[in-house]
Amino acid sequence: MIIEFDKEYLQELYEEGKTKSKKHRFQKGVIKQYVNAINKLKNANCIEDLFPLKSLNYEKLSGNKKALESIKVNDQYRIEFYSRVEGEDPHYITICAITELSNHYK
């Protein structure tokens, strides 16, 4: 998949392991798990490739986040994103736009 980041801090966390934003500070262990989860998204060819990876707990969200999908980073955090497919079979690509690293229980 091709990964896009909707917010600068999400890209900084992935590429640099930290962010300039004081509002978005995470523990090193959370950042490492975030990077691992993004890498799993990058290695997948399509959303269906995520289904067998039970540790990610892929799901489509409902309610006010109906258009979003998510995967787990750990027991507390999840990555929220939306995906779209571009191109025609067999030369299509899935683009995954990361929108948030959120605390699942807040």
C-alpha positions as CSV (number, residue, x, y, z in Angstrom):
1,M,0.0,0.0,0.0
2,I,1.0,3.6,-0.4
3,I,0.9,5.5,2.9
4,E,-0.1,9.1,3.2
5,F,-0.1,11.1,6.4
6,D,-2.9,13.6,7.0
7,K,-1.1,15.3,9.8
8,E,2.6,16.3,10.1
9,Y,3.1,14.8,13.5
10,L,2.1,11.4,12.2
11,Q,4.7,11.5,9.5
12,E,7.4,12.8,11.9
13,L,6.7,10.0,14.3
14,Y,7.1,7.4,11.6
15,E,10.2,8.9,9.9
16,E,12.0,10.4,12.9
17,G,10.6,8.6,15.9
18,K,9.6,11.8,17.5
19,T,7.6,14.9,16.8
20,K,8.0,18.7,17.3
21,S,4.4,19.0,18.5
22,K,4.3,19.2,22.3
23,K,0.6,18.1,22.1
24,H,1.5,14.7,20.5
25,R,4.1,13.2,22.7
26,F,4.2,9.4,23.1
27,Q,6.4,6.9,24.9
28,K,9.2,5.3,22.9
29,G,7.5,1.9,23.1
30,V,4.3,3.3,21.6
31,I,6.3,5.0,18.8
32,K,8.1,1.7,18.0
33,Q,4.8,-0.2,17.8
34,Y,3.3,2.6,15.7
35,V,6.2,2.3,13.2
36,N,5.8,-1.5,13.1
37,A,2.1,-1.1,12.4
38,I,2.7,1.4,9.6
39,N,5.3,-1.0,8.1
40,K,2.7,-3.8,8.1
41,L,0.3,-1.5,6.2
42,K,3.1,-0.6,3.7
43,N,3.8,-4.3,3.1
44,A,0.2,-5.2,2.5
45,N,-1.0,-5.0,-1.2
46,C,-4.6,-4.4,-0.2
47,I,-6.8,-4.1,2.9
48,E,-7.7,-7.8,2.6
49,D,-4.1,-8.7,3.4
50,L,-4.6,-7.2,6.9
51,F,-7.4,-9.7,7.8
52,P,-5.2,-12.6,8.7
53,L,-3.0,-10.4,10.9
54,K,-5.0,-10.9,14.1
55,S,-2.6,-8.7,16.2
56,L,-3.7,-5.7,14.2
57,N,-7.4,-6.2,14.9
58,Y,-8.4,-4.5,11.7
59,E,-11.9,-3.0,11.8
60,K,-14.2,-0.5,10.1
61,L,-15.4,2.0,12.6
62,S,-19.0,3.0,13.1
63,G,-20.9,6.0,14.5
64,N,-19.3,9.4,14.0
65,K,-16.2,7.7,12.6
66,K,-18.1,5.6,10.1
67,A,-15.8,6.5,7.1
68,L,-12.7,5.4,9.0
69,E,-10.9,2.1,9.5
70,S,-8.5,1.2,12.3
71,I,-5.7,-1.2,13.4
72,K,-4.3,-1.7,16.8
73,V,-0.9,-0.3,17.8
74,N,-1.2,-1.9,21.3
75,D,-3.9,-2.4,23.9
76,Q,-4.3,1.4,24.4
77,Y,-3.6,3.0,21.0
78,R,-4.9,2.5,17.5
79,I,-4.2,4.0,14.1
80,E,-7.2,5.5,12.3
81,F,-7.1,5.7,8.6
82,Y,-9.2,5.6,5.4
83,S,-8.3,3.7,2.3
84,R,-9.1,4.1,-1.4
85,V,-8.3,2.0,-4.4
86,E,-7.0,3.7,-7.6
87,G,-6.3,2.3,-11.0
88,E,-7.8,-0.7,-12.7
89,D,-7.3,-4.4,-12.1
90,P,-4.7,-5.8,-12.3
91,H,-2.8,-2.6,-11.9
92,Y,-4.6,-1.0,-9.0
93,I,-3.0,0.4,-5.9
94,T,-4.4,0.9,-2.4
95,I,-3.7,4.2,-0.8
96,C,-4.0,4.3,2.9
97,A,-4.3,7.8,4.5
98,I,-3.4,7.8,8.2
99,T,-5.6,10.3,10.0
100,E,-4.9,9.8,13.7
101,L,-2.9,7.9,16.4
102,S,-5.6,7.8,19.1
103,N,-6.1,6.5,22.6
104,H,-8.7,3.9,22.1
105,Y,-10.3,4.5,25.5
106,K,-10.6,8.3,25.5
